Amino acid sequence: MRFFDREKEFAKLREIEEASHEVAQFTIITGRRRIGKTEMVKKFYENTTILYFFVARKAESELCQIFIDEIRTKLNIPVIDGNGVSFATIFKYVMELSLTRHITLFIDEFQDFYRVNPSIYSDMQNIWDSYKNNAHFNLIVAGSVNTLMNKIFKDKKQPLFGRHTDTIHVRPFPPSVLKEIMAEYCPGYKKSDLLALYALTGGVAKYVELFIDRKKFTEKKMLDMFFDRDSYFLFEGKNMLVDEFGKDYGIYFSILTLIAQGRNTRSELESALNIKELSGYLKNLCDEYGLISKMQPIYEKSSNKNVHYAINDQFLKFWFRFVYKYTHIIEAGGNDRLRTIADRDFSTFSGKSLENYFIEVLKESGRYTRMGYWHDRKGENEIDIVAEDEVENTIEFIEVKRQEKNFDDDLLRAKSEVFTKAVGPFKDFTFIYRGLSIKDM
């Protein structure tokens, strides 16, 4: 699959690159695993000489020899002897070079210096502070373990706190790009196939690429590939998160599995797990790991009422719903049976995914100032999407159905009347009522 999207990120990288010719820049590239951070930076600099240091889990001396070879090859200059050299010596050497020539250095898997030698971060701080004011240096670092990257740069006690000059957060492909990809590789695709691509990948570049490169363009072929006995996807959730959660991964996985199944209030989770107090785990999943969000109906005034939790990552929603829950089936070699379960429940799952898809479409349009779902306290009246525009004084009530024929305009208007009575009048606002279905994708 060819390279897609990232125009905004490229614009930011271009701005940073230009600035680094005058004053040293230190940029953090963030984003979940497989989102395409490394490929994005390499693509941007494909016609420019940059130093690329990948922090493999090796001894510092081995890494340093690799980094020295990179400097020698890319810059075509004699380099310090690699025997017994520390990373601090190499970093100082590169920054000294940048006093007289412009240097761009990209350090990938930056958080893994913790495994190599944690003192490297303190060494970098001292060297950076000593040279940055006179250096023509563009330092870019990327990491795939969110907790460690947060610790390195957001913990006031850590040496590199406050040293970075910019951050670029790489996000999944938005719906418009998924449509562009499908149109290019499978002209005439069905909307249900686009929905399957979104539901299974969430727009994560690596997952989309796997399906496209293998020519899995239909819902059936995507699901076949996903649940194949040797599928890359079956172990991906665990591979992604075990490093994040460490020894507590079991309870975090149990919480995420329950949320994926729809048991998503704190009381439901505590009851299901027979644990009296989950607030610490839920707070970590929200704030530390960024994997779930605390959800409430739009315009809810109390921060503690009508709260439920939702998994933010579309791929992980599917993985915890259909893979981790049924690990025993996979271990028993029953992949075909698991595929049968997925076939049975995929329509319901993808219906909820369709709501998320349209929320992303509305966000991508940039036309709204507030957006969410709504239901009354009794749960008798629910509106899938409420989207407000405080500039044009409009508010849209949107119902999402897989099939257009199932949309009931009168029922939506009746629900909106209950909504306005509960939330309060919207004086001088124009109300808009819409039904969205697969055909609108």
Secondary structure, 3 states (H helix, E strand, C coil): CCCCCCHHHHHHHHHHHHHHCCCCEEEEEECCCCCCHHHHHHHHCCCCCCEEEECCCCCHHHHHHHHHHHHHHHHCCCCCCCCCCCHHHHHHHHHHHCCCCCEEEEEECHHHHHHHCCCHHHHHHHHHHHHCCCCCEEEEEECCCHHHHHHHHHCCCCCCCCCCCEEEECCCCCHHHHHHHHHHHCCCCCHHHHHHHHHHHCCCHHHHHHHHHCCCCCHHHHHHHHCCCCCCHHHHHHHHHHHHHHHHHHHHHHHHHHHHHCCCCHHHHHHHHCCCCCHHHHHHHHHHCCCEEEECCCCCCCCCCCCEEEECCHHHHHHHHHCHHHHHHHHCCCHHHHHHHHHHHHHHHHHHHHHHHHHHHHHHHCCCCEEEEEECCCCCCEEEEEEEECCCCEEEEEEECCCHHHCCHHHHHHHHHHHHHHHCCCCCCEEEEEEECHHHC
